[in-house]
Amino acid sequence: MTPLRLFLLPGDLVSDALHVADPDSRTMLRSLVNMLVWNFVGVMAVLPFI
């Protein structure tokens, strides 16, 4: 699995689980989920240093 596929994986999994077929809706949902997941990971990674 490439790093890009790994980075987009959370959004792809949610889009597949919700059976989103429309490409525009899938892109919007995938973007939202990826932003939420990776922002959370980033905050959790930095939090111990604050």
C-alpha distance matrix in Angstrom:
0.0 3.8 6.6 8.2 6.3 6.6 10.1 11.0 10.1 13.6 15.4 13.6 14.5 18.0 18.6 17.7 19.9 22.7 22.5 22.7 23.1 24.7 22.4 24.4 24.6 20.8 20.3 22.9 21.7 18.1 19.5 21.9 19.6 17.1 20.2 21.6 18.7 17.9 21.7 22.3 19.8 21.4 24.9 24.3 23.1 26.2 28.7 29.5 30.7 33.2
3.8 0.0 3.8 5.4 5.3 6.3 8.7 10.1 10.5 14.1 15.4 14.2 15.8 18.9 19.3 19.1 21.5 23.9 23.7 23.3 23.6 24.7 21.9 23.6 24.1 20.6 19.3 21.9 21.3 17.5 18.3 21.0 19.2 16.2 18.9 20.9 18.3 16.8 20.4 21.6 19.1 20.1 23.8 23.7 22.1 24.9 27.7 28.8 29.5 31.9
6.6 3.8 0.0 3.8 5.5 5.0 6.1 8.7 9.7 12.7 14.3 14.0 15.7 18.4 19.1 19.5 21.7 23.8 24.2 23.5 24.2 25.0 22.2 23.3 23.6 20.3 18.6 20.7 20.1 16.3 16.5 19.0 17.2 13.9 16.1 18.2 15.6 13.6 17.0 18.4 15.8 16.5 20.2 20.3 18.7 21.3 24.2 25.4 26.0 28.2
8.2 5.4 3.8 0.0 3.8 5.4 5.0 6.3 8.5 11.5 12.1 11.8 14.2 16.6 16.7 17.5 20.0 21.8 21.9 20.8 21.3 21.7 18.7 19.7 20.3 17.1 15.1 17.4 17.2 13.5 13.5 16.4 15.2 11.9 14.2 16.8 14.8 13.0 16.4 18.2 16.3 16.9 20.5 21.2 19.9 22.3 25.1 26.8 27.4 29.2
6.3 5.3 5.5 3.8 0.0 3.8 5.4 5.2 5.9 9.5 10.3 9.1 11.2 14.0 14.1 14.4 16.9 19.0 18.9 18.3 18.9 19.9 17.3 18.8 19.0 15.4 14.3 16.9 16.1 12.3 13.4 16.1 14.3 11.6 14.7 16.7 14.5 13.7 17.3 18.6 16.8 18.2 21.6 21.8 21.1 23.8 26.3 27.9 29.0 30.8
6.6 6.3 5.0 5.4 3.8 0.0 3.8 5.5 5.0 8.1 10.1 9.8 10.9 13.7 14.8 15.1 16.9 19.3 19.9 19.6 20.8 22.0 19.7 20.9 20.5 17.1 16.1 18.0 16.6 12.9 13.9 15.9 13.5 10.7 13.7 15.1 12.2 11.3 15.1 15.9 13.7 15.4 18.8 18.6 17.8 20.8 23.1 24.5 25.8 27.8
10.1 8.7 6.1 5.0 5.4 3.8 0.0 3.8 5.6 7.5 8.8 9.8 11.5 13.4 14.4 15.7 17.4 19.2 20.1 19.2 20.6 21.2 18.7 19.2 18.9 15.8 14.2 15.6 14.6 11.0 11.0 13.1 11.2 7.8 10.3 12.2 9.9 8.4 12.0 13.5 11.7 12.9 16.3 16.7 16.0 18.6 21.1 22.9 23.9 25.6
11.0 10.1 8.7 6.3 5.2 5.5 3.8 0.0 3.8 5.8 5.8 6.3 8.8 10.5 10.9 12.4 14.5 15.9 16.6 15.5 16.7 17.4 15.0 15.7 15.3 12.1 10.7 12.5 11.5 7.7 8.6 11.0 9.2 6.6 9.8 11.9 10.1 9.8 13.2 14.7 13.7 15.2 18.3 18.9 18.9 21.4 23.5 25.7 26.8 28.1
10.1 10.5 9.7 8.5 5.9 5.0 5.6 3.8 0.0 3.8 5.5 5.0 6.0 8.7 9.8 10.4 12.1 14.2 15.1 14.9 16.5 18.0 16.1 17.3 16.4 12.9 12.6 14.3 12.3 8.9 10.9 12.5 9.7 8.0 11.7 12.6 10.2 10.8 14.5 15.0 13.9 16.2 19.0 18.9 19.1 22.1 23.8 25.7 27.4 28.8
13.6 14.1 12.7 11.5 9.5 8.1 7.5 5.8 3.8 0.0 3.8 5.5 5.3 6.4 8.7 10.0 10.7 12.5 14.2 14.1 16.5 17.8 16.5 17.1 15.5 12.3 12.4 13.1 10.4 7.7 9.6 10.1 6.7 6.0 9.6 9.6 7.3 9.0 12.3 12.3 11.9 14.6 16.8 16.8 17.7 20.6 21.8 24.0 25.9 27.0
15.4 15.4 14.3 12.1 10.3 10.1 8.8 5.8 5.5 3.8 0.0 3.8 5.5 5.3 6.1 8.5 9.9 10.7 12.1 11.1 13.4 14.3 12.9 13.3 11.7 8.6 8.7 9.4 6.9 4.0 6.7 7.6 5.1 5.3 8.9 9.6 8.7 10.4 13.1 13.9 14.3 16.4 18.5 19.1 20.2 22.6 23.9 26.5 28.1 28.9
13.6 14.2 14.0 11.8 9.1 9.8 9.8 6.3 5.0 5.5 3.8 0.0 3.8 5.5 5.1 6.0 8.5 10.0 10.3 9.9 11.5 13.1 11.8 13.3 12.0 8.4 9.2 11.1 8.9 6.1 9.5 11.0 8.8 8.8 12.5 13.3 12.1 13.6 16.6 17.3 17.2 19.5 21.8 22.1 22.9 25.6 27.1 29.3 31.1 32.1
14.5 15.8 15.7 14.2 11.2 10.9 11.5 8.8 6.0 5.3 5.5 3.8 0.0 3.8 5.5 5.2 6.1 8.6 9.8 10.6 12.9 15.2 14.6 16.1 14.2 10.8 12.4 13.6 10.6 8.7 12.0 12.6 9.6 10.3 13.9 13.7 12.0 14.2 17.2 17.0 16.9 19.8 21.8 21.6 22.7 25.6 26.7 28.7 30.9 31.9
18.0 18.9 18.4 16.6 14.0 13.7 13.4 10.5 8.7 6.4 5.3 5.5 3.8 0.0 3.8 5.4 5.0 6.2 8.5 8.9 12.0 13.9 13.9 14.7 12.1 9.4 11.3 11.6 8.1 7.4 10.8 10.3 7.6 9.6 12.7 12.1 11.3 14.1 16.5 16.2 17.0 19.8 21.3 21.3 23.0 25.6 26.3 28.7 30.9 31.5
18.6 19.3 19.1 16.7 14.1 14.8 14.4 10.9 9.8 8.7 6.1 5.1 5.5 3.8 0.0 3.8 5.5 5.3 6.1 5.4 8.3 10.2 10.3 11.5 9.0 6.1 8.8 9.7 6.8 6.5 10.2 10.6 9.0 10.9 13.9 14.1 13.8 16.2 18.5 18.9 19.7 22.2 23.9 24.3 25.8 28.2 29.2 31.7 33.7 34.2
17.7 19.1 19.5 17.5 14.4 15.1 15.7 12.4 10.4 10.0 8.5 6.0 5.2 5.4 3.8 0.0 3.8 5.5 4.9 6.4 8.5 11.5 11.9 14.0 11.9 8.9 11.8 13.3 10.5 9.9 13.7 14.3 12.2 13.7 17.1 17.1 16.2 18.6 21.3 21.3 21.7 24.4 26.3 26.3 27.6 30.4 31.3 33.6 35.7 36.5
19.9 21.5 21.7 20.0 16.9 16.9 17.4 14.5 12.1 10.7 9.9 8.5 6.1 5.0 5.5 3.8 0.0 3.8 5.5 8.0 10.9 13.8 14.9 16.5 13.7 11.3 14.3 14.9 11.6 11.6 15.2 14.9 12.5 14.6 17.7 16.9 16.0 19.0 21.3 20.8 21.4 24.5 25.9 25.6 27.3 30.1 30.6 32.8 35.2 35.9
22.7 23.9 23.8 21.8 19.0 19.3 19.2 15.9 14.2 12.5 10.7 10.0 8.6 6.2 5.3 5.5 3.8 0.0 3.8 5.6 9.1 11.5 13.3 14.3 11.2 9.7 13.0 13.1 9.9 11.1 14.5 13.9 12.3 15.0 17.7 16.9 16.9 19.9 21.8 21.5 22.8 25.5 26.7 26.8 28.8 31.3 31.7 34.2 36.5 36.8
22.5 23.7 24.2 21.9 18.9 19.9 20.1 16.6 15.1 14.2 12.1 10.3 9.8 8.5 6.1 4.9 5.5 3.8 0.0 3.8 6.1 9.3 11.4 13.3 10.7 9.1 12.8 13.8 11.3 12.2 15.8 15.9 14.7 16.9 19.8 19.6 19.5 22.2 24.4 24.4 25.4 28.0 29.5 29.7 31.4 34.0 34.6 37.1 39.3 39.8
22.7 23.3 23.5 20.8 18.3 19.6 19.2 15.5 14.9 14.1 11.1 9.9 10.6 8.9 5.4 6.4 8.0 5.6 3.8 0.0 3.8 6.0 8.0 9.5 7.0 5.8 9.6 10.5 8.7 10.0 13.3 13.7 13.3 15.4 18.0 18.3 18.8 21.1 23.1 23.7 24.8 27.1 28.6 29.3 30.9 33.2 34.0 36.8 38.7 39.0
23.1 23.6 24.2 21.3 18.9 20.8 20.6 16.7 16.5 16.5 13.4 11.5 12.9 12.0 8.3 8.5 10.9 9.1 6.1 3.8 0.0 3.8 6.2 8.8 7.7 6.7 10.1 11.9 11.1 12.0 15.0 16.2 16.1 17.7 20.3 21.2 21.6 23.5 25.7 26.6 27.5 29.6 31.4 32.2 33.5 35.8 36.9 39.7 41.3 41.8
24.7 24.7 25.0 21.7 19.9 22.0 21.2 17.4 18.0 17.8 14.3 13.1 15.2 13.9 10.2 11.5 13.8 11.5 9.3 6.0 3.8 0.0 3.8 5.6 5.4 6.0 8.6 10.1 10.6 11.9 14.1 15.5 16.3 17.8 19.9 21.2 22.1 23.8 25.5 26.9 28.1 29.7 31.5 32.7 34.0 35.9 37.2 40.1 41.5 41.8
22.4 21.9 22.2 18.7 17.3 19.7 18.7 15.0 16.1 16.5 12.9 11.8 14.6 13.9 10.3 11.9 14.9 13.3 11.4 8.0 6.2 3.8 0.0 3.8 5.6 5.0 6.1 8.7 9.9 10.3 12.1 14.2 15.3 16.0 18.1 19.9 20.7 21.9 23.8 25.5 26.4 27.7 29.8 31.2 32.2 34.0 35.6 38.5 39.7 40.0
24.4 23.6 23.3 19.7 18.8 20.9 19.2 15.7 17.3 17.1 13.3 13.3 16.1 14.7 11.5 14.0 16.5 14.3 13.3 9.5 8.8 5.6 3.8 0.0 3.8 5.4 5.2 6.3 8.7 9.9 10.7 12.5 14.4 15.3 16.7 18.6 20.1 21.1 22.4 24.5 25.8 26.7 28.5 30.4 31.4 32.9 34.4 37.5 38.5 38.6
24.6 24.1 23.6 20.3 19.0 20.5 18.9 15.3 16.4 15.5 11.7 12.0 14.2 12.1 9.0 11.9 13.7 11.2 10.7 7.0 7.7 5.4 5.6 3.8 0.0 3.8 5.4 5.2 6.1 8.4 9.9 10.7 12.2 14.0 15.4 16.7 18.2 19.9 21.1 22.7 24.3 25.6 27.1 28.7 30.1 31.7 32.8 36.0 37.3 37.2
20.8 20.6 20.3 17.1 15.4 17.1 15.8 12.1 12.9 12.3 8.6 8.4 10.8 9.4 6.1 8.9 11.3 9.7 9.1 5.8 6.7 6.0 5.0 5.4 3.8 0.0 3.8 5.5 5.2 5.9 8.4 9.9 10.5 11.8 14.0 15.4 16.2 17.8 19.6 21.0 22.1 23.7 25.5 26.8 28.0 30.0 31.2 34.2 35.6 35.9
20.3 19.3 18.6 15.1 14.3 16.1 14.2 10.7 12.6 12.4 8.7 9.2 12.4 11.3 8.8 11.8 14.3 13.0 12.8 9.6 10.1 8.6 6.1 5.2 5.4 3.8 0.0 3.8 5.6 5.1 6.0 8.6 10.0 10.4 12.1 14.2 15.3 16.1 17.8 19.8 20.8 21.9 23.9 25.6 26.5 28.1 29.7 32.7 33.8 34.0
22.9 21.9 20.7 17.4 16.9 18.0 15.6 12.5 14.3 13.1 9.4 11.1 13.6 11.6 9.7 13.3 14.9 13.1 13.8 10.5 11.9 10.1 8.7 6.3 5.2 5.5 3.8 0.0 3.8 5.5 5.2 6.2 8.7 10.0 10.7 12.4 14.3 15.5 16.4 18.4 20.1 21.0 22.5 24.4 25.7 27.0 28.3 31.6 32.6 32.5
21.7 21.3 20.1 17.2 16.1 16.6 14.6 11.5 12.3 10.4 6.9 8.9 10.6 8.1 6.8 10.5 11.6 9.9 11.3 8.7 11.1 10.6 9.9 8.7 6.1 5.2 5.6 3.8 0.0 3.8 5.4 5.1 6.2 8.5 9.9 10.7 12.2 14.1 15.4 16.6 18.3 19.8 21.2 22.6 24.2 25.9 26.9 30.0 31.4 31.4
18.1 17.5 16.3 13.5 12.3 12.9 11.0 7.7 8.9 7.7 4.0 6.1 8.7 7.4 6.5 9.9 11.6 11.1 12.2 10.0 12.0 11.9 10.3 9.9 8.4 5.9 5.1 5.5 3.8 0.0 3.8 5.5 5.3 6.0 8.5 9.9 10.5 11.9 13.9 15.3 16.3 17.8 19.8 21.0 22.2 24.1 25.5 28.4 29.7 30.1
19.5 18.3 16.5 13.5 13.4 13.9 11.0 8.6 10.9 9.6 6.7 9.5 12.0 10.8 10.2 13.7 15.2 14.5 15.8 13.3 15.0 14.1 12.1 10.7 9.9 8.4 6.0 5.2 5.4 3.8 0.0 3.8 5.6 5.2 6.1 8.6 10.0 10.6 11.8 14.1 15.3 16.1 17.9 19.8 20.8 22.2 23.8 26.9 27.9 28.0
21.9 21.0 19.0 16.4 16.1 15.9 13.1 11.0 12.5 10.1 7.6 11.0 12.6 10.3 10.6 14.3 14.9 13.9 15.9 13.7 16.2 15.5 14.2 12.5 10.7 9.9 8.6 6.2 5.1 5.5 3.8 0.0 3.8 5.5 5.3 6.2 8.7 10.2 10.6 12.3 14.4 15.4 16.5 18.4 20.0 21.3 22.3 25.5 26.8 26.6
19.6 19.2 17.2 15.2 14.3 13.5 11.2 9.2 9.7 6.7 5.1 8.8 9.6 7.6 9.0 12.2 12.5 12.3 14.7 13.3 16.1 16.3 15.3 14.4 12.2 10.5 10.0 8.7 6.2 5.3 5.6 3.8 0.0 3.8 5.5 5.1 6.1 8.5 9.9 10.6 12.3 14.1 15.4 16.5 18.3 20.1 21.0 24.0 25.6 25.7
17.1 16.2 13.9 11.9 11.6 10.7 7.8 6.6 8.0 6.0 5.3 8.8 10.3 9.6 10.9 13.7 14.6 15.0 16.9 15.4 17.7 17.8 16.0 15.3 14.0 11.8 10.4 10.0 8.5 6.0 5.2 5.5 3.8 0.0 3.8 5.5 5.2 5.9 8.2 9.8 10.5 11.9 14.0 15.3 16.2 18.2 19.7 22.5 23.8 24.3
20.2 18.9 16.1 14.2 14.7 13.7 10.3 9.8 11.7 9.6 8.9 12.5 13.9 12.7 13.9 17.1 17.7 17.7 19.8 18.0 20.3 19.9 18.1 16.7 15.4 14.0 12.1 10.7 9.9 8.5 6.1 5.3 5.5 3.8 0.0 3.8 5.6 5.4 5.8 8.3 9.9 10.3 11.9 14.0 15.2 16.3 17.8 21.0 21.9 22.0
21.6 20.9 18.2 16.8 16.7 15.1 12.2 11.9 12.6 9.6 9.6 13.3 13.7 12.1 14.1 17.1 16.9 16.9 19.6 18.3 21.2 21.2 19.9 18.6 16.7 15.4 14.2 12.4 10.7 9.9 8.6 6.2 5.1 5.5 3.8 0.0 3.8 5.7 5.4 6.1 8.7 10.0 10.6 12.2 14.2 15.6 16.2 19.5 21.0 20.8
18.7 18.3 15.6 14.8 14.5 12.2 9.9 10.1 10.2 7.3 8.7 12.1 12.0 11.3 13.8 16.2 16.0 16.9 19.5 18.8 21.6 22.1 20.7 20.1 18.2 16.2 15.3 14.3 12.2 10.5 10.0 8.7 6.1 5.2 5.6 3.8 0.0 3.8 5.6 5.2 6.3 8.7 10.1 10.7 12.3 14.5 15.4 18.1 19.9 20.4
17.9 16.8 13.6 13.0 13.7 11.3 8.4 9.8 10.8 9.0 10.4 13.6 14.2 14.1 16.2 18.6 19.0 19.9 22.2 21.1 23.5 23.8 21.9 21.1 19.9 17.8 16.1 15.5 14.1 11.9 10.6 10.2 8.5 5.9 5.4 5.7 3.8 0.0 3.8 5.3 4.9 6.0 8.5 9.8 10.4 12.3 14.0 16.7 17.9 18.7
21.7 20.4 17.0 16.4 17.3 15.1 12.0 13.2 14.5 12.3 13.1 16.6 17.2 16.5 18.5 21.3 21.3 21.8 24.4 23.1 25.7 25.5 23.8 22.4 21.1 19.6 17.8 16.4 15.4 13.9 11.8 10.6 9.9 8.2 5.8 5.4 5.6 3.8 0.0 3.8 5.4 5.0 6.1 8.5 9.8 10.7 12.0 15.2 16.2 16.3
22.3 21.6 18.4 18.2 18.6 15.9 13.5 14.7 15.0 12.3 13.9 17.3 17.0 16.2 18.9 21.3 20.8 21.5 24.4 23.7 26.6 26.9 25.5 24.5 22.7 21.0 19.8 18.4 16.6 15.3 14.1 12.3 10.6 9.8 8.3 6.1 5.2 5.3 3.8 0.0 3.8 5.4 5.2 6.1 8.5 10.0 10.4 13.4 15.2 15.4
19.8 19.1 15.8 16.3 16.8 13.7 11.7 13.7 13.9 11.9 14.3 17.2 16.9 17.0 19.7 21.7 21.4 22.8 25.4 24.8 27.5 28.1 26.4 25.8 24.3 22.1 20.8 20.1 18.3 16.3 15.3 14.4 12.3 10.5 9.9 8.7 6.3 4.9 5.4 3.8 0.0 3.8 5.5 5.2 6.1 8.7 10.0 12.2 14.0 15.1
21.4 20.1 16.5 16.9 18.2 15.4 12.9 15.2 16.2 14.6 16.4 19.5 19.8 19.8 22.2 24.4 24.5 25.5 28.0 27.1 29.6 29.7 27.7 26.7 25.6 23.7 21.9 21.0 19.8 17.8 16.1 15.4 14.1 11.9 10.3 10.0 8.7 6.0 5.0 5.4 3.8 0.0 3.8 5.5 5.1 6.3 8.6 11.2 12.0 12.9
24.9 23.8 20.2 20.5 21.6 18.8 16.3 18.3 19.0 16.8 18.5 21.8 21.8 21.3 23.9 26.3 25.9 26.7 29.5 28.6 31.4 31.5 29.8 28.5 27.1 25.5 23.9 22.5 21.2 19.8 17.9 16.5 15.4 14.0 11.9 10.6 10.1 8.5 6.1 5.2 5.5 3.8 0.0 3.8 5.4 5.2 5.9 9.3 10.4 10.4
24.3 23.7 20.3 21.2 21.8 18.6 16.7 18.9 18.9 16.8 19.1 22.1 21.6 21.3 24.3 26.3 25.6 26.8 29.7 29.3 32.2 32.7 31.2 30.4 28.7 26.8 25.6 24.4 22.6 21.0 19.8 18.4 16.5 15.3 14.0 12.2 10.7 9.8 8.5 6.1 5.2 5.5 3.8 0.0 3.8 5.5 5.2 7.5 9.8 10.6
23.1 22.1 18.7 19.9 21.1 17.8 16.0 18.9 19.1 17.7 20.2 22.9 22.7 23.0 25.8 27.6 27.3 28.8 31.4 30.9 33.5 34.0 32.2 31.4 30.1 28.0 26.5 25.7 24.2 22.2 20.8 20.0 18.3 16.2 15.2 14.2 12.3 10.4 9.8 8.5 6.1 5.1 5.4 3.8 0.0 3.8 5.8 6.9 8.3 10.3
26.2 24.9 21.3 22.3 23.8 20.8 18.6 21.4 22.1 20.6 22.6 25.6 25.6 25.6 28.2 30.4 30.1 31.3 34.0 33.2 35.8 35.9 34.0 32.9 31.7 30.0 28.1 27.0 25.9 24.1 22.2 21.3 20.1 18.2 16.3 15.6 14.5 12.3 10.7 10.0 8.7 6.3 5.2 5.5 3.8 0.0 3.8 5.7 5.6 7.0
28.7 27.7 24.2 25.1 26.3 23.1 21.1 23.5 23.8 21.8 23.9 27.1 26.7 26.3 29.2 31.3 30.6 31.7 34.6 34.0 36.9 37.2 35.6 34.4 32.8 31.2 29.7 28.3 26.9 25.5 23.8 22.3 21.0 19.7 17.8 16.2 15.4 14.0 12.0 10.4 10.0 8.6 5.9 5.2 5.8 3.8 0.0 3.8 5.4 5.5
29.5 28.8 25.4 26.8 27.9 24.5 22.9 25.7 25.7 24.0 26.5 29.3 28.7 28.7 31.7 33.6 32.8 34.2 37.1 36.8 39.7 40.1 38.5 37.5 36.0 34.2 32.7 31.6 30.0 28.4 26.9 25.5 24.0 22.5 21.0 19.5 18.1 16.7 15.2 13.4 12.2 11.2 9.3 7.5 6.9 5.7 3.8 0.0 3.8 5.6
30.7 29.5 26.0 27.4 29.0 25.8 23.9 26.8 27.4 25.9 28.1 31.1 30.9 30.9 33.7 35.7 35.2 36.5 39.3 38.7 41.3 41.5 39.7 38.5 37.3 35.6 33.8 32.6 31.4 29.7 27.9 26.8 25.6 23.8 21.9 21.0 19.9 17.9 16.2 15.2 14.0 12.0 10.4 9.8 8.3 5.6 5.4 3.8 0.0 3.8
33.2 31.9 28.2 29.2 30.8 27.8 25.6 28.1 28.8 27.0 28.9 32.1 31.9 31.5 34.2 36.5 35.9 36.8 39.8 39.0 41.8 41.8 40.0 38.6 37.2 35.9 34.0 32.5 31.4 30.1 28.0 26.6 25.7 24.3 22.0 20.8 20.4 18.7 16.3 15.4 15.1 12.9 10.4 10.6 10.3 7.0 5.5 5.6 3.8 0.0
